[in-house]
Amino acid sequence: MAIPDYQTVMLPLLRFLGDGNEHNIGEVVESLAAEFDLSAGERQQLLESGQQTIIRNRAGWARTYLKKAGLIESTRRGFFRITRRGQSVLASKPGCVDVKYLERFPEFVAFRELRHERADESSAPIDSQADATPEEALDAAYQRLRLDLDAELLDQVKNASPSFFERLVVELLVRMGYGGTLRDAGQAVGRIGDGGIDGIIKEDRLGLDVIYIQAKRWESTVGRPEIQKFAGALQGHRAH
């Protein structure tokens, strides 16, 4: 049997998670391979990049889309489980679950619209047009993968530990061109601990001045009270 596409995989994946327990992608891939009666060769068939098997890649994208629709959720690193909404979908016994089906959920629609807006798409996506050239189809696929990867990375950052997030912010500033080294800046992170200073970075390579950092992982605008607290902490360090 041919390796199923990622949309064909969605409903079997959801059924596998129907037990309510948390599972990892490896367990899902094994279940799908058995359900679709894939041969040993098909189970090991790689993408053109050679970095991942095709069935694992398609299972991964099916998981991503189901997650964006609120049918499954992450429980801890590398593990996920079905949500109440996902259980409700299974109880309705749908004939199939694909992208069109997922469009009934507002979170998924918002996710799709955000992707299109960021890609500056004024018309239908190229990958939905039958007359697209190979070059156009490849470019559209590349842009889709980049946008989906952006969304996944953002989720990982939001779910990471506070210390990881603080170090990420410092590393970003160093790579933006501020002075000093990652080693210098990294040693400052997490050891200040007074008044909400999360890190210190040199403003120039000579170290004549420093920048005090507070890392905020907020969904909305940081409010006046938090800014005032940080301003007070800066006064304590005689910063200007």
Order of alpha helices (4+ residues) and beta strands (2+ residues): alpha-beta-alpha-alpha-alpha-beta-beta-alpha-alpha-alpha-alpha-alpha-alpha-beta-beta-alpha
